[in-house]
Amino acid sequence: MLEVADLEVSYGAVKAVRGVSFRVAAEEIVLLMGPNGAGKSTIAMTVAGLLRPDAGTIRFRGESLVGPAHHVLRRGVSLVAEGRRIFPLQTVEDNLLLGAFIHRHDRRGVVDTMTEVQELFPVLGAKRRALASTLSGGEQQMLAVGQSLMARPRLLICDEPSLGLAPRLAQELFTRLERINREGMSVLLLEQRVSMALPIAGRGYVIETGRIVLEGTRSELGRDRRVIESYLGGVREDGRAASDGAARLA
């Protein structure tokens, strides 16, 4: 589905991404984990066409994906950017419609997709006439995901979707992403809340200072001492992960 090879991205003289390679298969959730400043958001924005790479290739369904953001969206890649990039003074319903504005002209299909999004996130249907600014943080994040789904992408990129959410709301959001994936959509998930995100992923990559330093299946990463110590709450005296989330990875 998505193949990224030897990707390099800079901000002026500062190299943010250094030779990164990874892939996302059809109907797969892949987690890209790492600390703040590791390069996760830069990778997301580059794949989505918001930044141009210095070097490397990005291929989607076998063809080059490098191009402006509207071209990438039309190809079937949609980004849920970090920070809930919604339109606060527009209604929930209008925010969803704007998600379909760029390239969808099938009016009946847009209505059907909105119904599907509201079934996935019932609060969006209940508050469809409310201004987006009046929603809670969790509801705004659900709106941001719903807005991206209105484009009917084949690949959904979610950049730190749980940022600022209480654990219960974050877990609810990850459950929804898992459902989206079960219905056939590929998901590239960039997250720091690894104990919640890794259990829904099939595979994952660890990125540090712009480089991939580790990769593996969910269970392989869940057993890796470096991942446990850095992202899953550390290790108890018996050698097992201290985090409850880590117990779900085996």
C-alpha positions in Angstrom: 0.0 0.0 0.0 2.6 2.6 1.1 6.4 2.2 0.7 8.8 4.8 2.0 12.5 4.3 1.2 15.5 6.3 2.3 13.5 9.4 3.1 15.3 12.5 4.1 13.7 15.8 5.1 15.2 19.0 6.3 14.0 22.3 7.8 16.6 24.7 6.3 20.0 23.4 7.5 18.5 21.1 10.1 18.1 17.4 9.0 14.9 16.2 10.6 14.5 12.8 8.9 17.6 10.7 8.0 17.2 7.8 5.6 13.9 6.5 6.9 12.3 3.4 5.3 9.1 1.7 6.3 6.0 0.2 4.7 2.3 -0.2 5.4 0.4 -3.1 3.8 -3.2 -3.2 2.7 -5.7 -3.4 5.7 -2.9 -3.0 8.2 -2.3 -0.8 11.2 1.4 0.2 11.5 2.6 2.2 14.5 5.5 4.7 14.3 6.6 5.4 17.8 9.2 7.8 19.2 9.7 10.7 21.5 8.9 14.4 20.7 11.3 15.7 18.1 12.1 12.3 16.7 10.6 13.2 13.2 7.2 11.5 13.3 5.2 14.6 12.4 7.7 15.5 9.7 7.3 12.0 8.1 3.5 12.3 8.3 3.5 15.8 6.6 5.9 14.6 4.0 3.8 11.6 3.0 0.7 13.8 3.0 2.4 16.2 0.6 2.7 19.2 2.9 6.6 19.0 2.9 8.9 18.1 0.1 11.6 15.5 0.8 15.3 16.1 0.1 15.8 12.5 -1.0 14.2 9.1 -1.0 11.0 7.7 -2.5 7.4 7.5 -1.4 5.2 5.1 -3.4 1.5 4.4 -2.9 -0.1 1.4 -4.6 3.0 1.1 -6.7 3.2 4.7 -8.0 5.2 7.7 -6.8 3.2 9.8 -4.3 5.4 12.9 -4.1 3.3 15.9 -4.9 1.1 18.7 -3.5 -1.3 17.8 -0.7 -4.4 17.9 -2.8 -2.9 15.5 -5.3 -2.0 13.1 -2.4 -5.5 13.3 -1.0 -7.0 12.5 -4.4 -4.8 9.5 -4.6 -6.4 8.2 -1.4 -4.1 9.3 1.5 -5.7 11.4 4.2 -3.9 13.0 7.2 -5.3 13.6 10.7 -2.8 16.2 11.7 -1.5 16.7 15.2 -3.5 19.4 17.1 -7.1 18.9 15.9 -7.0 21.0 12.7 -10.7 21.6 12.5 -12.7 24.8 11.7 -13.8 26.0 15.1 -16.4 28.5 13.9 -18.1 26.0 11.6 -20.7 23.5 12.7 -19.8 19.8 13.1 -21.7 19.0 10.0 -20.0 21.7 7.9 -16.6 20.4 9.2 -17.4 17.0 7.9 -18.6 18.3 4.5 -15.4 20.3 4.2 -13.5 17.0 4.5 -15.2 15.8 1.3 -14.9 19.2 -0.5 -11.5 18.8 -2.3 -12.3 15.9 -4.7 -15.7 14.3 -4.1 -18.6 15.3 -6.3 -20.9 12.3 -5.6 -23.5 14.1 -3.5 -25.3 10.9 -2.6 -22.1 9.2 -1.7 -21.0 12.1 0.5 -24.3 11.9 2.5 -23.8 8.1 2.9 -20.2 8.6 4.1 -21.4 11.2 6.6 -23.9 8.7 7.9 -21.2 6.1 8.3 -18.9 8.6 10.2 -21.8 9.6 12.5 -22.4 5.9 13.2 -18.7 5.5 14.0 -18.7 8.6 16.3 -22.4 9.0 17.5 -21.6 12.2 19.3 -20.9 13.9 15.9 -24.4 13.1 14.8 -25.9 14.2 18.1 -24.0 17.6 17.9 -24.0 18.0 14.2 -25.5 21.6 14.4 -23.1 22.7 17.2 -20.1 24.8 16.5 -16.9 22.8 16.6 -15.4 25.1 19.2 -18.1 24.0 21.7 -17.0 20.3 21.6 -14.8 18.8 24.2 -11.2 17.9 23.4 -12.1 14.3 22.8 -15.0 15.2 20.6 -12.9 17.6 18.6 -10.4 14.8 18.0 -13.2 12.5 16.8 -14.4 15.3 14.5 -10.8 15.6 13.1 -10.8 11.9 12.3 -14.3 12.0 10.9 -13.4 14.9 8.7 -10.5 12.9 7.2 -12.7 9.9 6.7 -15.1 12.0 4.6 -12.5 11.8 1.8 -12.9 8.0 1.8 -9.1 7.4 1.9 -7.5 4.0 1.4 -4.8 5.1 3.9 -5.5 7.1 7.0 -2.5 8.8 8.7 -3.1 9.7 12.3 -0.5 12.0 14.0 -0.7 11.9 17.8 -4.5 11.4 17.9 -4.5 10.9 21.7 -2.6 14.1 22.5 -4.2 15.9 25.4 -7.0 13.3 25.9 -7.9 11.6 29.1 -7.0 7.8 29.1 -10.6 6.8 28.7 -11.2 9.0 25.7 -7.9 8.0 24.2 -8.8 4.3 24.5 -12.2 5.0 22.9 -10.5 6.7 20.0 -8.1 3.7 19.5 -11.0 1.3 19.6 -12.6 3.4 16.8 -9.4 3.3 14.7 -9.3 -0.5 15.2 -12.8 -0.7 13.8 -11.9 1.5 10.8 -9.1 -0.9 10.1 -11.3 -4.0 10.4 -13.6 -2.5 7.8 -10.7 -2.4 5.3 -8.8 0.8 5.7 -5.0 0.9 6.2 -3.8 3.1 9.1 -0.4 4.7 9.8 -0.5 5.6 13.5 2.1 8.0 14.9 1.9 7.9 18.7 3.7 8.3 22.0 1.0 6.5 24.0 2.4 3.2 23.0 0.7 1.0 25.7 -2.6 1.9 24.1 -1.6 2.1 20.4 0.7 -1.0 20.0 -2.1 -3.5 21.0 -4.1 -2.5 17.9 -1.2 -2.5 15.5 0.1 -5.4 13.5 3.7 -4.1 13.3 5.6 -1.1 14.4 8.8 1.0 14.0 10.7 3.0 16.6 12.2 6.3 15.4 14.8 8.3 17.3 16.6 11.5 16.1 15.2 11.1 12.6 16.2 7.4 12.1 14.4 4.1 12.4 16.3 2.2 15.2 14.0 -0.8 15.7 11.1 -2.6 13.9 9.1 -5.7 14.4 5.7 -7.2 14.9 3.4 -6.1 17.8 4.5 -9.1 19.9 8.2 -8.7 19.1 8.2 -5.0 20.1 6.1 -5.7 23.1 8.8 -8.1 24.4 11.7 -5.9 23.5 13.4 -4.5 26.6 14.2 -1.2 25.0 10.5 -0.7 24.1 9.4 -1.8 27.5 11.7 0.5 29.3 11.2 3.6 27.1 7.5 3.3 26.2 5.7 0.7 28.3 6.3 1.8 31.8 9.6 0.0 32.6 10.3 -3.5 33.9 9.3 -5.0 37.3 11.7 -7.0 39.5 10.3 -10.2 37.9 11.4 -8.9 34.4 7.9 -8.3 33.1 6.6 -5.0 31.8 5.1 -2.8 34.5 2.4 -1.4 32.1 -1.0 -3.1 31.9 -1.0 -2.3 28.2 2.1 -4.3 27.7 0.4 -7.5 28.9 -1.9 -7.3 25.9 0.9 -7.5 23.4 1.9 -11.1 23.7 
